[in-house]
Amino acid sequence: MKTKIILVVSILFGLMFINSGLNKLFNYMPMPEDIPAEMLEIMGAFETIGWLMPLVAVVEIIGGVLVIFKPLRTLGALMLFPIMVGILLVHLVNEPSGLIIGLVFFAIELWLLYEGREKLKPLFGA
């Protein structure tokens, strides 16, 4: 049962990041109209760095695909970890209204890393 839950959560988590990355590249989802001005300013600053958003998009897509497949799940979760920290910090500092969903996704991220902890031990010399 636990494996099925992890599989479903991993697929949904991966699809969320794949969608997010594709949206950064192709802009097919409209921006919500109630975004605070402070947040729009931050997003504008990110976009002025021409290479940053495409890089984040590619990492999100690759990480999302890797998370879906069990043998590569831990690698995908590790790739997505810095992005999740960034998402969490942006919501914590600038837009607290999205903090709850950020915390839920961060918890999923930590769970996936915990489930793959045996694969991470050589990385930390344990």
N, C-alpha and C positions, 0 to 999 in steps of 0.2 A: 504493500500500500504506500509506504514511504517513497519508494522509487517512482511510483506513478505520480505522486504529488510533486516530487522534484522535477519530473519530466514535464508535467503541465506548466508548472511555475517557470521552468527554464524556457519553454517554448514561448510563453506569453512575454516574459522578460526580454528574450531575444528579439521577438517581433516588435516590441515597443522600441528597442534601440535601432533596429533596421528601419522602421518607419521614421523615427526621428532623424536618422542620418540621411535617408532619402529625401525627407522634407527640407533639410538644410541645403541639399544640392539642387532640388527641383522646385522648391517653394509651391507645393500644391495644396497645402492646408492654409486657410486664412488665419491671420493673426487675430487673437481676441481683441476686442475694442476696449476692454477695461484694464489694460496693462498700465501700471503706474508710470509716470513720466521718467522717474529715476531708472526704472527697469529698461525703458526704451533707450535711454541714454547709454546704459551699459551695453545693451545689445548692439547699438550703433557703433560703439567703440570697438567691440569685437569684430564687427564687419569691416571697419576701416583697415584692420590688419588682414589684407587680402588672402593670406594663406591659412589663417587660423580656422575659420569655419569649415572649409573643405577638408582640412586635416581631421578635425573633430568628427565630421560626417563620415569620413572613411573609417576611422577607428570605431565609431558607433556601428557601422554596417558590418565590418569584419568581426568585431567583438560580439555583436548580436547573433551573427551566423554561428560563430564558434560555441556560444553558450547553448545553442539548441542541440548540438551533437555531444553526447556523453563523453567520448574520449577527449574532446577538446574543450569541455565546459569550464574547467578550471582556468585554462589559458584565456578563454574569452572573458571570464569574470575578472581575471587579473588585468586584462587590457582595459576593461570598462571601469575599474576601480578609481583611477584619477578623475574620470569624467563624472562619476557619481559623487565624489568628494566636491568637485566644482559645483555640481547641481545643488548639493546640500548647502554649501556655503553661500551661494547666490540667494537661495531662498531664506536662509537663516539671517543674512545681513540685509538684503534688499526687499524681498517679497515674502514675508512670513505666511501669507495666505496659502502658498504652495508647499509649505514646510511638511505638512502631514504626508502628502503623497511622496515627497522626497525622502522622508524617513522610512516609509514603507518600502520604496525601491532600494534604499540603502540597506535595510534589513534583509531583503532578498539577496542583495549583492554579498553581504557578509555570510549569509547562510550558504550560498553557493561556494564561497571560498572555504568555509568551514567543512563542507562536504568533500572538498577536494584537498583537504589539508595534507594528506599523505603525499600528494604530488608536489606540494609546496615546501616540504621539509628540506629537500636538498638545496633549495634556493636560500634558505636561512641557516644552512649549515647544521641542522639538527639531525 
